Amino acid sequence: MIDLVLSPFIEFEFMQRALFGCLLLSINGSLIGVFLLLKRMSLSGDAIAHAILPGAATGYFFAGLNVLAMSVGGLIAGVLVAFLSGITARKTNTSEDSALASYYLCSLALGVLIISMKGGSVDLLHVLFGSILALDNDTLYLLYFNSALCLLGFCCCYRFLVMDCSDSVFFKGLSKYSGYSHYLFLFLLVFNLVAGFHALGTLMAVGVTVLPAATAKYWSNRIEGMLLIAFVVAVVGALLGLLSSYYFRLPSSSAIVLWLGVFFLLSVLLGTQGGVLRLVERKAKLNEEIL
Amino acid sequence: MKLSSKFSGFVLAFLCSSLTLAADKLSVVASFSVLGDITKELGGDKIALTTLVGPNQDSHVYSPTPFDVQTLAKSDVMVINGLSFEGWITRLEQSSGFKGLRVVASKGADIIEFNEEHHEEEHDDEEYEKNEHEKHQQSAAHKDQDEHSHGDQDPHAWHSLANIRVYINNISAALITADAANKDYYQVKRQAYLAKVDALGKRLAAKVATVPVAQRQVIISHDAFGYLGRDYHFSFLAPVGLNTQMKPSAADVALLIRQVKAQNIKALFVENVSDDRLIKQIGRETGAKLGGHLYSDALSAKNEPAATYLKMMEYNIDTLIDELQKVL
């Protein structure tokens, strides 16, 4: 059994790299995912994925298939969209999600425009979004850097972020730093997603961010607990996904995300914090007490 | 069916020739760069040619622009490869209201049929036998095929010089049907081009013969060279299947790496329209060398080495053989 789990990673370097990449992404994915969940912004991952397109495409046309150029371009576009929507939502009469939706649509349209103007029909999504099975050194460095930045950011601003997530109106009245912590969080989110897209593809990057956090919410009502559970879920899902991709010939990103999906569904049913089973139990108990 | 298509051909020829009188030149649309180049060779200065999917672009993911639709609507002849290569062509043809003559260039060519798992674990002699076997099957089967086949045939038939003779005859015949006034011109062009193809065929056969069959093993980023493999007994292994849109699994990559190690394959190649990161990873892991770009689904830009069909064939074989000789 242990041999079955270990042998692919011992024999093949690309499996080691894939697992290592997943591990790095799981660290910041779980951190960012939990706060996304608390801020009720889980869908923004997908929106940002589209928003980075014009920047990444521009980078591609200037420097070819170069992780750095495409990442920088994507980062600029993503940050621009995130900040614009953040400012618009906070200063004017609209909500975060509708602002983000509007800006990302404009950004996506711009991306399609740039691609069709310059390149025609090279499959840019294929070129821009990497595969977990082909992590080269450049991409791994990018992931290292991303994790380091993310951990540093969260170490510095953890308290602010928690305050901002749990009661942003109160925090706004209390401290002038409330806005900054939100923008820092948006920046980390975009950076994490951009790095994830180039390394692992959209599906993986968003999946590893959103699903473990959603799963963790069913098992803990403390942020620290959620963070830990989300991290463990992400790593176990990645491991199982890679192994099923290895043994059953499944596309690796889909396999990993589907395993995370399985954990999520199980948690919806069995979770101790508001899972279906627990709710049914409590209702039965309540009925008993009333009778 | 044959009769009716012939009849409509005559009607079209009549219509088209009246059209061309006005426009002076026959207006022809070719679906992608390889067909574009061949059509240009055959039509010379008697046709006005538009190529939809240009050099270094991927036909699998092409999406038509309004300009393309307009061009097609006004054109007299449309040249396509068929064999499901241009999945988007039916929609484009309908939406543009194209009323000209449609040529399926691969019609009647010797096509590779897929039996499952065709690119895996094959030895040379096995593969050779299988190919021979396939050839027999196809000669019966290929007669009634057109672009409506369901992806069980390898569409990259232009990588075979034998097939390209069929392409040339099909396209040339269509030009003559559509523009009978210039029949002699097209005939001369056709003969000249066929002679060039024959000369290249001889040169390439001699070049390939310098590497023993057992050594002709190559890893490539996209499985588009089945015909080159059949004609010259190369075995090409690819991590992604036939189509650039398929996602490889860890199992596929692992299998390939084992095979590269077991059979001591030394040469890796990438293709001009696909992502090369996966191939590079396989190279890192096995110590096999990255040999360069091959051109498969598209010609290169003018200043690069595969700007015409004949140059592409020559460049691919030269690159492959030179690299294999280096590692021998």
Interface residues (C-beta under 8 A of the other chain):
Chain A: P8 E11 F12 E13 F14 M15 R17 A18 L65 S116 G119 G120 S121 V122 D123 H126 V127 G130 S131 L133 A134 L135 D136 L242 S245 Y246 Y247 F248 R249 L250 P251 S252 S253 S254 A255
Chain B: V53 G54 N56 Q57 D58 S59 H60 V61 Y62 S63 T65 T244 Q245 K247 P248 S249 A250 A251 D252 V253 A254 I257 V273 S274 D275 D276 R277 L278 K280 Q281 I282 R284 E285
